Amino acid sequence: MNTAVELLKSNQLKVTKPRVLVLDHLMHCTQGHTLNELSEILATACDRVTVYRTLKTLEEKEIVHPIPDAGAMRFKLSTSCKHDFQHAHIHFRCEDCGEVLCIDEMPHIPALPVGYSLKKAEQMLKGQCAECATKSTDKT
């Protein structure tokens, strides 16, 4: 996997401390982070507005993608997903460990009325990942 610095350079972005810090945290996180979580984690290094702007820049370059989750937007590294982020795809969130996974299978998109156009479709499935399911089976 690329380092945060390599990822920024390969996307023609200036290497800044906030960008490197945000990417480092997202690169080592299976569940992604919300703006609030990243702001708390990086509170001593940069302020909330800087974290927000950094996430927006990384999203615009498709380095990270947003995942709607319980009223908050969670950001995850795009390299962990095979999809083009301009189209719909499904996410699965383990309710035990919080892992977020991009699902390869595309969701069924119903036909829209004439004249309507789809900009984005978001779907979050929730349940238990294989590892957590094994742990809960082992406890019984």
C-alpha positions in Angstrom: 0.0 0.0 0.0 1.2 3.5 -0.7 2.2 5.8 2.1 0.1 8.9 2.7 2.8 11.1 1.1 3.0 8.9 -2.1 -0.8 8.9 -2.3 -0.9 12.7 -2.2 1.9 13.1 -4.7 0.3 10.6 -7.1 -2.9 12.7 -7.0 -1.0 16.0 -7.6 -1.8 17.3 -4.1 0.6 19.3 -2.0 1.9 17.3 0.9 0.8 19.0 4.1 0.8 17.8 7.7 -3.0 17.7 8.1 -3.4 15.7 4.8 -0.7 13.2 5.9 -2.3 12.8 9.4 -5.8 12.3 8.0 -4.6 9.8 5.4 -2.5 7.9 7.9 -5.5 7.4 10.2 -7.8 6.4 7.4 -5.1 4.0 6.0 -5.0 2.1 9.3 -8.8 2.0 10.0 -11.2 -0.6 8.8 -14.3 1.3 9.8 -13.5 4.7 8.5 -13.9 7.9 10.6 -16.4 10.7 10.9 -15.4 14.3 10.9 -16.0 14.4 14.6 -13.8 11.3 15.3 -10.9 12.6 13.2 -11.2 16.1 14.8 -10.9 14.5 18.2 -8.0 12.3 17.2 -6.1 15.1 15.6 -7.1 17.9 18.0 -3.6 18.6 19.1 -2.3 18.8 15.5 -5.0 20.6 13.6 -8.4 22.2 14.1 -11.8 20.9 13.0 -12.1 23.3 10.0 -8.7 22.0 8.7 -9.8 18.4 9.1 -13.1 19.2 7.2 -11.3 21.0 4.4 -8.8 18.1 4.1 -11.6 15.5 3.9 -13.3 17.6 1.2 -10.1 17.9 -0.8 -9.4 14.2 -0.5 -13.0 13.4 -1.5 -12.8 15.7 -4.6 -9.7 13.8 -5.7 -11.5 10.5 -4.9 -8.8 9.4 -2.5 -11.5 9.0 0.2 -15.3 8.4 -0.2 -18.1 9.3 2.2 -20.3 6.6 3.7 -23.6 7.6 5.3 -23.9 5.9 8.7 -26.5 6.7 11.3 -26.9 10.4 10.5 -23.1 11.0 10.2 -20.9 10.8 7.2 -18.0 8.3 7.6 -15.0 8.6 5.4 -13.0 5.6 4.2 -10.0 5.3 1.9 -11.1 4.7 -1.7 -8.4 2.2 -2.4 -10.2 -0.2 -0.1 -13.1 -0.3 -2.6 -13.1 -1.4 -6.2 -15.9 0.9 -7.3 -16.1 4.1 -9.2 -17.4 6.5 -6.7 -19.7 8.3 -9.2 -22.1 5.4 -9.1 -24.0 3.5 -6.4 -22.6 0.8 -4.3 -23.5 -0.9 -1.1 -21.6 -0.8 2.2 -21.8 -3.3 5.1 -21.1 -2.3 8.7 -20.4 -4.8 11.4 -22.5 -3.8 14.5 -20.0 -5.4 16.8 -16.5 -4.2 15.7 -17.6 -1.3 13.4 -15.7 -2.6 10.3 -17.1 -1.0 7.1 -16.8 -3.0 3.9 -17.6 -2.0 0.3 -19.7 -4.7 -1.3 -18.8 -5.7 -4.9 -22.3 -6.5 -6.0 -24.2 -3.5 -7.3 -27.5 -2.6 -5.7 -30.8 -2.8 -7.7 -31.7 0.7 -8.7 -35.4 1.1 -9.6 -36.4 2.8 -12.8 -36.9 6.6 -12.1 -39.8 8.6 -13.5 -39.3 10.2 -16.9 -37.2 13.3 -16.6 -35.5 12.3 -13.3 -31.8 11.6 -13.1 -30.0 9.8 -10.3 -27.0 11.6 -8.8 -26.2 9.2 -5.9 -27.6 6.1 -4.3 -26.5 5.2 -0.8 -27.2 1.9 1.0 -25.8 0.6 4.3 -26.3 -3.0 5.3 -25.7 -3.8 9.0 -25.0 -7.1 10.7 -22.1 -9.1 11.9 -18.8 -9.7 10.1 -17.4 -13.2 9.8 -14.7 -12.7 12.5 -17.3 -11.4 15.0 -19.7 -14.2 14.1 -16.9 -16.7 14.8 -16.2 -15.1 18.2 -19.8 -15.1 19.2 -20.1 -18.8 18.2 -17.0 -19.7 20.2 -18.5 -18.1 23.3 -21.5 -20.5 23.3 
